[in-house]
């Protein structure tokens, strides 16, 4: 089951992300890495910004976020606890987020409003988009070390754009790859 995130989910979601970071020997400071989680109600309006929680047998198993910016739907915060990987949870999170983005597009081709059916909503990402882009896209940035996630994105129709970015002031010296697909 995938549903909009609730305040009570946040400690569990932070633990999932901390565990993922620890598996790569990375530092995870919630105030730096997920400040949006710490201000859930102020950040996620579930119109243009959504945060979803995935459950497996009633246990919090993962999360994902969507942010609508112009013609671009940005995915972020895609994490599944190691115990629940290879069960289709990451795929389901991404597909649900893309479904929400499509609902926005069908309601407003410029993504300026939001879906009329609020029950179809979940979200969150970040970046600057090029307003001259003619097509609607779904995009994301992913740490170069997260190769399992990269395989998932490629399997779901994303492609690496060739762009990379270095996160400034990041204690993990993170470099990220850019992934994109048409909506």
C-alpha positions as CSV (number, residue, x, y, z in Angstrom):
1,X,0.0,0.0,0.0
2,X,1.2,3.5,-0.8
3,X,-0.4,6.6,0.8
4,X,0.4,10.2,1.5
5,X,3.0,10.5,4.2
6,X,1.8,11.4,7.7
7,X,3.8,13.2,10.5
8,X,4.1,9.9,12.4
9,X,5.9,8.3,9.4
10,X,8.8,10.8,9.5
11,X,11.0,9.1,12.2
12,X,10.6,5.8,10.3
13,X,11.4,7.3,6.9
14,X,14.5,9.0,8.4
15,X,15.6,5.6,9.8
16,X,15.2,4.0,6.3
17,X,17.4,6.8,4.7
18,X,20.0,6.6,7.5
19,X,20.2,2.8,7.0
20,X,20.6,3.3,3.2
21,X,23.4,5.9,3.8
22,X,25.1,3.7,6.4
23,X,25.3,0.8,3.9
24,X,27.5,3.1,1.8
25,X,29.4,4.4,4.9
26,X,27.8,7.9,4.3
27,X,26.8,10.4,7.0
28,X,23.1,11.2,7.2
29,X,22.1,14.4,9.1
30,X,18.4,14.9,8.8
31,X,18.7,18.6,9.1
32,X,20.9,18.6,6.0
33,X,19.6,15.7,4.0
34,X,15.8,15.9,4.6
35,X,14.9,19.3,6.0
36,X,11.6,18.9,4.1
37,X,10.7,15.9,6.3
38,X,11.2,17.9,9.4
39,X,8.6,20.4,8.2
40,X,6.2,18.0,6.5
41,X,3.1,20.1,6.6
42,X,4.8,23.3,5.6
43,X,6.7,21.6,2.7
44,X,4.2,19.2,1.2
45,X,1.0,20.7,0.1
46,X,-0.2,17.6,-1.8
47,X,-1.0,19.8,-4.8
48,X,2.4,20.5,-6.3
49,X,4.6,18.7,-3.7
50,X,3.9,15.2,-2.6
51,X,5.5,12.8,-0.2
52,X,4.4,9.1,-0.2
53,X,4.9,6.4,2.3
54,X,5.0,2.7,1.2
55,X,3.8,0.0,3.6
56,X,4.4,-3.7,3.5
57,X,2.2,-5.8,5.8
58,X,1.5,-2.7,7.8
59,X,5.2,-1.8,8.2
60,X,6.8,1.4,6.7
61,X,9.0,0.1,3.9
62,X,9.9,3.1,1.8
63,X,9.1,6.6,0.5
64,X,9.1,8.8,-2.6
65,X,8.5,12.4,-3.4
66,X,7.3,14.5,-6.3
67,X,7.5,18.2,-7.1
68,X,5.8,19.8,-10.0
69,X,7.9,22.7,-11.5
70,X,6.6,24.1,-14.8
71,X,6.6,21.3,-17.3
72,X,8.8,19.1,-15.2
73,X,7.9,16.5,-12.6
74,X,10.8,16.0,-10.3
75,X,11.1,12.8,-8.3
76,X,13.2,12.6,-5.1
77,X,13.5,10.8,-1.8
78,X,13.0,7.4,-3.4
79,X,14.1,5.0,-0.7
80,X,13.1,1.4,0.1
81,X,14.4,-0.3,3.3
82,X,16.9,-3.1,2.4
83,X,14.6,-5.7,4.0
84,X,11.8,-4.8,1.5
85,X,13.8,-4.5,-1.7
86,X,13.1,-6.7,-4.7
87,X,9.4,-6.8,-3.9
88,X,8.3,-4.1,-6.4
89,X,7.9,-1.4,-3.8
90,X,10.4,1.1,-5.5
91,X,8.7,0.4,-8.8
92,X,5.2,1.0,-7.3
93,X,6.3,4.3,-5.6
94,X,7.8,5.6,-8.8
95,X,4.7,4.6,-10.9
96,X,2.3,6.2,-8.4
97,X,4.3,9.4,-8.5
98,X,4.4,9.4,-12.3
99,X,0.6,8.8,-12.2
100,X,0.1,11.9,-10.1
101,X,2.2,13.9,-12.5
102,X,0.2,12.6,-15.4
103,X,-3.0,13.6,-13.5
104,X,-1.6,17.2,-13.2
105,X,-0.8,17.2,-16.9
106,X,-4.3,16.0,-17.9
107,X,-5.9,18.7,-15.7
108,X,-3.6,21.5,-16.8
109,X,-1.0,21.0,-19.6
110,X,1.2,23.7,-18.0
111,X,1.2,21.9,-14.6
112,X,0.0,25.2,-13.1
113,X,-2.7,23.9,-10.9
114,X,-3.3,20.4,-9.6
115,X,-5.5,17.4,-10.1
116,X,-9.2,17.9,-9.5
117,X,-9.3,14.5,-7.7
118,X,-7.2,15.1,-4.6
119,X,-7.2,11.4,-3.7
120,X,-4.8,10.8,-6.6
121,X,-2.1,12.9,-5.1
122,X,1.4,12.3,-3.4
123,X,4.9,14.3,-3.9
124,X,8.4,16.2,-3.6
125,X,11.8,17.2,-5.6
126,X,14.1,20.1,-6.3
127,X,15.9,22.0,-9.2
128,X,15.6,24.6,-11.9
129,X,13.8,23.7,-15.1
130,X,14.3,25.0,-18.6
131,X,11.0,26.8,-19.6
132,X,11.9,26.3,-23.3
133,X,11.6,22.5,-23.1
134,X,8.7,21.5,-25.3
135,X,7.7,18.2,-23.7
136,X,6.7,17.3,-20.3
137,X,9.3,15.2,-18.4
138,X,9.9,13.3,-15.2
139,X,13.4,13.9,-13.9
140,X,15.5,13.0,-10.9
141,X,19.1,13.2,-9.6
142,X,20.7,10.1,-8.0
143,X,23.9,9.7,-6.1
144,X,26.5,8.0,-8.4
145,X,27.0,5.3,-5.7
146,X,23.4,4.1,-5.8
147,X,23.8,1.7,-8.7
148,X,20.9,-0.6,-7.8
149,X,18.6,2.5,-8.0
150,X,20.0,3.4,-11.3
151,X,19.1,0.0,-12.7
152,X,15.6,0.5,-11.5
153,X,15.3,3.9,-13.1
154,X,16.6,2.6,-16.4
155,X,14.2,-0.4,-16.3
156,X,11.3,2.1,-15.8
157,X,12.2,4.0,-18.9
158,X,14.5,6.7,-17.6
159,X,17.8,7.4,-19.3
160,X,20.9,9.1,-18.0
161,X,21.1,12.5,-19.6
162,X,24.9,12.8,-19.2
163,X,24.6,15.6,-16.8
164,X,26.2,15.4,-13.4
165,X,26.2,17.7,-10.4
166,X,28.3,18.0,-7.2
167,X,26.3,18.9,-4.1
168,X,27.9,21.9,-2.4
169,X,28.9,21.7,1.2
170,X,27.9,18.0,1.3
171,X,29.7,16.0,4.0
172,X,29.6,13.0,1.7
173,X,31.1,14.7,-1.3
174,X,28.1,13.6,-3.3
175,X,28.1,13.6,-7.1
176,X,24.8,12.9,-8.7
177,X,23.7,11.6,-12.1
178,X,20.7,13.1,-13.9
179,X,17.9,10.8,-15.2
180,X,15.0,11.8,-17.4
181,X,12.0,10.3,-19.2
182,X,9.0,11.6,-21.0
183,X,5.9,11.8,-19.0
